């Protein structure tokens, strides 16, 4: 997971990739357990780094999916995914 700033909230999310139709699909692998781990990591980051930073109002959890078909990447991005 990476932290990123864009506007008021700081984004925090994960990126999944698959090549040539691998399963599960990237968004499909973002199950409840993985979302919970990402949220916990985001909460730790908030407490340690951003809690007292007035330029960051909140964390937002985003998700990105990268699939490769014949070497060509396709990126899908969902802001505030969970």
N, C-alpha and C positions, 0 to 999 in steps of 0.2 A: 504494500500500500504506500501511496505517496500523498503528501500534503501539498496543496496548491492554493494560491490566492488568485481570485478573480472577482473583483467587486467586494462587497461587504463580507460574505461568508468565506471561510476557508474550506476548500473541498478536500475530501479524503476518500479514497476509493481503491478499487483493485482492477487490474487488467487481466483478462484471460485470453489465451490464444489457442487456436487449433489449426492444423494443416490438413488439407485435402479431406475434409468431412469427418474429422475425428470426433469421437463422442466421449463424454457428453459435450454438447455445444457450450461455448464459454459462459453464456448467461445461465445455462442449465446447471453449471457447477457451482453457482453462487447460491448454495442451499442455506437453510436456517443456521446451521453450525458455522459456516464460513462468514455469513453476515454478522453473527454474534461476535466472532473473533475480530472482525474488522471494526465493529462498534467499540469493543473493549480497547483495541489499540488506539482508536480515535479518542476515546475518553482519557486514556493515559496521556496521549499527546496534548490534549486540551489542558489537563491539569498541570503538566510539566512545562509547557511552552506558551500557551495562548490565553490561559485563564485571566491574566492581568494585562493582556495586550489590548488596549482600547481600539486598535484598528481592526480587530477580528471580533465580529458580533456572535458568530456561531460556526459550527462545523456542519458541512453538508456531505452526505455519503453518495458518491457518484460511482458509476460502473462503466467499463469499456470492454468491448468484445472485438478481438482481432481474429479474423479467419483468413486463411490463405488457400486459394484455389489456383493450382498451376503457378504458384509463386507470386500471385497477385494478391496484395492485402486488401481486405475490406474491413473498415473500422465502423463500429456502431458505438454511440456514446449516449448514456442516459444520465442526466443531471438529477440529483435528489432521488436516486434509484431505490433507496430504502432508508 
